Amino acid sequence: MNKPLNFILIGRSGSGKGTQAKLLMKHFGNLFYISTGDLFRNLSKTGSDTAKRVEKILKAGGLPFDDLATTLWMYEIAHKVKEDQGILLDGAPRRSNEAKNLDGFLEFLERKESTFNLLFDISREEAFNRLSKRRICEKCGRLIPWVGEFKELKVCDKCGGKLFTRPDDTPEAIKSRLDFYDEKVAKAVEYYETQNRLIRINGEQSIENVYNDILKEIK
């Protein structure tokens, strides 16, 4: 049996990873979605010692120590992904050692060769602008990006709920996340580049054009 396609989505916060992840999920149908950010946010609600420390770090716009992210998404994959399912990992790896660990795990699963590493390339300035203006629905939790026609929305386009700024999208927290990308994530990007296994997508286009570029690259 041919291994299903897998997708690793990398990019600055606000680069549109989550939006493109939803489009890929709809297109391919049988993908298991993993968001490192969601895993951390869910962990922060459990009330454990680790959760309280993670919550404090997230509010400051930081990221917990290296191996915790690896542990969380490896657990998800090991316990939940079926043989005929593809993996869609949104927002990881964020460090070069995570990229190496992920490669090793995918190789163990015989999925490395069927995995596309996609970088949504946007400038730091564009990322800050998007993050400081994006909103979330109070009712259904839908994240409304600050791009294209979404800029004009006054209420949620799905349920009509009230829109508000996400609590962790303060200027200080945004700057911290963007600093982390420049200091750490860029090294994971470099790791894939040196192996000629990175696909760069211009993330400053419309949502539709970004998605069309993805489909062209993966053929």
FENBEL-V401015 format. One record per helix or strand of 3 or more residues. SS is the DSSP state (a for helix, b for strand). FROM is the first residue (numbers start at 1). TO is the last residue. If there is no record, write none. Layout:
ss:from:to
SS:FROM:TO
SS:FROM:TO
This chain:
ss:from:to
b:6:11
a:17:28
b:31:35
a:36:44
a:49:59
a:66:80
b:86:90
a:96:108
a:112:114
b:115:121
a:124:133
b:135:137
a:148:152
b:162:164
a:171:194
b:199:202
a:207:218
